[in-house]
Amino acid sequence: MPKFHKILTVWYQQNKRELPWRAKKDPYLVWVSEIILQQTRVDQGTAYFLRFIEQFPDVKTLAEAQENEVLKVWQGLGYYSRARNMHVAALQIMNEFNGLFPDTIINIEKLKGIGSYTAAAIASIAFDLPHAAIDGNVYRVLSRVFGIETAIDSTIGKREFRDLADELLDRQNPGLFNEALMEFGALQCTPQNPDCKKCPFQDQCIAFAHNIIGELPFKSKKTKVKNRFFNYMFIRQEEYFYLEKREENDIWRNLYQFPLIESAKTLTIEELLANEQFKSTFNGLEITIESISHEIIHVLTHQKLHVRFIEIFSAKPDVNLPWIKVHPKEVNDFPVPKLIDNFLLAKA
Ligand code: SF4
């Protein structure tokens, strides 16, 4: 029977997508693409990749940028800590590695925000180093072809998959092997409805033979989702409105938002008016509540946000409230969560 990597390579040559970061073996491009693709599909991620590279074509331009500019280009992708980490890592490369992308796995792993998967992907694709990169696609393919029922989120499972991936790795072409395996998971052995009929591994795939495809890969823990209730105050004074910066160690750190009252549940209008934060903010000020939006559900990885926008008109343009007063023309200077961006677009 042909070796695993030979079957995989033939499949890859016939099926791979032409993607902009595959055009050359540039560690910076591989890094940017890997981080972007950790949180989005290739079709959406490609547009972000091209925009990112246009604005920050190399490590130096990324290092020299303001964090705000990086977050603005990232806006809408979510997981903003990844963009902040990339900015820090670019500074590390400039300061600690003389501006040259590190070319050993040990040094690549020293960069902020780069874990073992991303380091292996960069090391193998850009520098041909023999490291297996194991992402969600790889776990899925290996668990099915080899019928592995060990939980992929357990220590023992991680070790088992790492050993197997190392054993299968094509040491002559590690980057090609890693890209091929990830692409195979993304296109052929997909989470739902894998294309088993046309699969070159069908005759050796244990999950196919035992009809357990839907059960693999196996995960032991279910992610707990936390419900949060956000009441955003869109306060207008003439044509201006207010933004505040999120500075706590929480979602969307360093992004901007409308002044927020977070509550333990959905508030009625009476409860909102009686809320201590609301009362102290607008104490004695002449305001009109113009509208309250319906509840918008915004789902993040571990959180479900129940969001409402409360449109408030303040009749005293000379009274400055304790946030950043913004003219609509200046809004592009502020990176904001997608939710706020959508609201502003609807208002424009
Ligand atoms: S036969 Fe189906 S489940 Fe098995 S590797 Fe191929 S696509 Fe995946």
Boltz pocket constraint, residues with backbone or C-beta under 6 A from the ligand:
constraints:
  - pocket:
      binder: B
      contacts: [[A, 141], [A, 144], [A, 145], [A, 188], [A, 189], [A, 190], [A, 194], [A, 195], [A, 196], [A, 197], [A, 199], [A, 200], [A, 201], [A, 202], [A, 205], [A, 206], [A, 207], [A, 208], [A, 213]]
      max_distance: 6.0
